[in-house]
């Protein structure tokens, strides 16, 4: 049975991000997948890397109890889905803190012998999907603002740490989007959740 872990960060339950998360969750459940939702806002997750966390990073041993729980849940995932808005061209602090505290040496990845490469310790994980919302036009985000999520999260984090099959569903200009466009995105989110 496929285990789908969805990590979501948005302070408003009426957001389109929340609708994407629900669509992915429903799609996973309809496909017979087990679903574990990590809601960073509801959990009151502390995204700050404190001195103890940094020392833990150097020693390859996570210190934050909540992050340790998240690490174990992510390790159990066959399919990992992250859902968040793009604010000022980047992810919110909660999601950045999740990356800082869960993409952790000795926990979810190891450094290779030379120290310049990385190898994933997420041995169950078959696919990772990022779903984002923004109000910036696609061409502006890519060509003017540097496609920050692609560079920093897709390539600079997940592919760098050795993950395969990393995809990104980017919902752009959401505020001005039509109902049919939104329905198409929600259908896509449902199909993403249903992945085996």
Secondary structure, 3 states (H helix, E strand, C coil): CCEEEEEEECCCCCCHHHHHHHHHHHHHHHCCCEEEEEECCCCCCCCCCCHHHHHHHHHCCCCCHHHHHHHHHHHCCCEEEEEEEEECCEECHHHHHHHHHHCCECCCEEECCCCCCEEECCCCCCEEEEEEECCCCHHHHHHCCCCHHHHHHHHHHHHCCCCCCEEEEEECCCCCCCHHHHHHHHHHHHHHHCCC
